[in-house]
Each structure stands twice: as C-alpha cells, then as structure tokens.
C-alpha cells in the first residue's frame, strides 16, 4: 500500500476483520456461546493491557462483505497475529481473522 504524502503525522494501526471460521457450521450453539464468551473475555484482557483500542460486532453482515466483527490493535502485525492465534474462538474455527494495516492522522483513534 502506498501512503500519500500529507502535511500531518500519520500512525498505523492493525485493523482486524472477523468472518465466520472454517468450522462455524459444525460447532453446536452451546459451544459457540461459550467460545464467544471466551473471545469477549480475551478482548477485554487485550483492551485492559493496552493492545486493543476497540472491537465490535457487525450485526448484519452482507453477502458481498461477510465481516462479522472489526477490531483495532496498537500492536505490530506479528503481535496481533499471536494474539488472534491464542483466541479460543479462532483456535476452534468459530471465527477467522484477517489483519490489514490502517493509516490515519495521529491521534484520530486514541
């Protein structure tokens, strides 16, 4: 990605796009609820540690963009991947994630 030249300071974040994982259809509703609770607990821990700025669900994903959630991390791509790989919902295949860089004016997100 080419970042345009601007007359203000930029910062890069890691934006994570969540989708249904490869095993989402195979996991019972009871297990899915438990995994979601553990996923949210993990997110709260990352937020308390300062790694995660914010995250939220997409209540009605579209067919053309089947994103079920979005998160913004203050960490490097490798650190973000390690956090996501340790997430119980991702480990179980309930969710899958994609990390993309996000550039904005410094101070915009916090």
C-alpha positions, -999 to 999 in steps of 0.1 A, spaced: 0 0 0 13 34 -9 6 61 18 1 95 3 23 124 14 4 147 38 14 177 59 5 160 92 17 130 111 2 96 104 1 65 125 -6 29 115 -29 5 134 -38 -31 128 -74 -35 117 -87 -70 121 -117 -82 101 -135 -112 115 -155 -137 95 -172 -170 102 -145 -196 106 -140 -228 87 -158 -249 114 -185 -224 123 -213 -245 109 -201 -276 128 -200 -261 163 -230 -265 185 -249 -234 196 -240 -241 232 -203 -244 224 -205 -213 201 -219 -193 230 -191 -205 253 -164 -197 227 -179 -162 221 -178 -155 258 -142 -166 259 -135 -145 228 -150 -114 245 -131 -121 277 -98 -123 257 -107 -90 240 -114 -73 274 -80 -85 286 -62 -72 255 -80 -38 259 -70 -36 296 -34 -44 286 -35 -15 260 -31 -38 230 -66 -34 217 -82 0 212 -117 -12 204 -136 -40 188 -172 -47 179 -196 -69 161 -213 -64 127 -248 -74 135 -260 -79 99 -230 -89 76 -238 -86 39 -232 -114 14 -207 -92 -5 -188 -83 27 -193 -111 52 -175 -94 80 -189 -103 114 -166 -80 135 -139 -55 135 -111 -47 159 -83 -21 160 -50 -31 176 -20 -9 187 4 -38 181 26 -49 153 13 -74 127 32 -103 143 20 -94 178 -16 -90 165 -14 -124 148 -1 -140 180 -30 -125 200 -55 -138 174 -39 -172 172 -44 -175 210 -81 -166 209 -102 -196 218 -129 -189 191 -102 -187 164 -85 -218 176 -118 -237 175 -126 -224 140 -157 -205 150 -141 -173 136 -114 -165 112 -95 -132 110 -76 -111 85 -52 -84 95 -49 -52 74 -30 -20 80 -50 11 87 -34 45 84 -49 77 98 -38 111 112 -20 107 146 -45 110 175 -76 101 155 -82 68 172 -67 75 206 
